[in-house]
């Protein structure tokens, strides 16, 4: 029997990122919790983990910009992706009435996604933390009955918390897209017969019409573009890198041709990964 795959993720056991890793790679993974996204990427670069799972965008909160920057700064490749439904739960160390709570801890994004619940319970003060699952651990270990956390049901099970209310997010259409990151040349971890996606980053000369011509390289070949995101170029005010997701694999002739056409006019083109999608 092979050893479990070592997967780095930001947060503590029970974090939503761990759930995304299990969705892609199976429940038998060996998790490597990291405090920051930078530490998570570095763990894979050093070889202390086979891969990492990076949240890249949320259907309500938008893009996770730091991870976009790390895609360019770190020599890892995207090997897969998944969407995870985010269900927020109110978790305490024991079963008590919600009316007795005075503080609730969670990641700032999770708190923002539960704004209606917090508005309906003005006696509860929202307290930001670096991680949802870490908030549950702190609340349960602290033993203070007036405190709770917002996190996953898995976090409640891991740390022995009691779920006081489930599904307290403002909008049930709350999904986070996660990328599976590996070192270049690593064996594939996901095999999928479904459609492929390719992610790139490029920079164009700062002159009129350059972005139009870049997008036209794909439009003229009927290549479906799933997303485009701009990020500032460090050290060059008001210049931008463009991150683009397209449907198709780099091995497809029309995708290869479009990338060649883009490279002929761009200052820089980097393929971040060509990978099977798995939802």
Secondary structure as GFF3:
##gff-version 3
##sequence-region A 1 279
A	DSSP	beta_strand	6	10	.	.	.	ID=ss1
A	DSSP	alpha_helix	16	25	.	.	.	ID=ss2
A	DSSP	beta_strand	30	34	.	.	.	ID=ss3
A	DSSP	alpha_helix	37	46	.	.	.	ID=ss4
A	DSSP	beta_strand	51	58	.	.	.	ID=ss5
A	DSSP	beta_strand	62	63	.	.	.	ID=ss6
A	DSSP	alpha_helix	65	73	.	.	.	ID=ss7
A	DSSP	beta_strand	76	85	.	.	.	ID=ss8
A	DSSP	beta_strand	89	92	.	.	.	ID=ss9
A	DSSP	three_ten_helix	98	100	.	.	.	ID=ss10
A	DSSP	beta_strand	103	107	.	.	.	ID=ss11
A	DSSP	alpha_helix	108	112	.	.	.	ID=ss12
A	DSSP	alpha_helix	115	120	.	.	.	ID=ss13
A	DSSP	beta_strand	125	129	.	.	.	ID=ss14
A	DSSP	alpha_helix	132	142	.	.	.	ID=ss15
A	DSSP	beta_strand	147	151	.	.	.	ID=ss16
A	DSSP	alpha_helix	153	159	.	.	.	ID=ss17
A	DSSP	beta_strand	162	166	.	.	.	ID=ss18
A	DSSP	beta_strand	175	183	.	.	.	ID=ss19
A	DSSP	beta_strand	196	204	.	.	.	ID=ss20
A	DSSP	alpha_helix	210	219	.	.	.	ID=ss21
A	DSSP	beta_strand	225	232	.	.	.	ID=ss22
A	DSSP	beta_strand	240	247	.	.	.	ID=ss23
A	DSSP	alpha_helix	253	265	.	.	.	ID=ss24
A	DSSP	beta_strand	266	276	.	.	.	ID=ss25
###
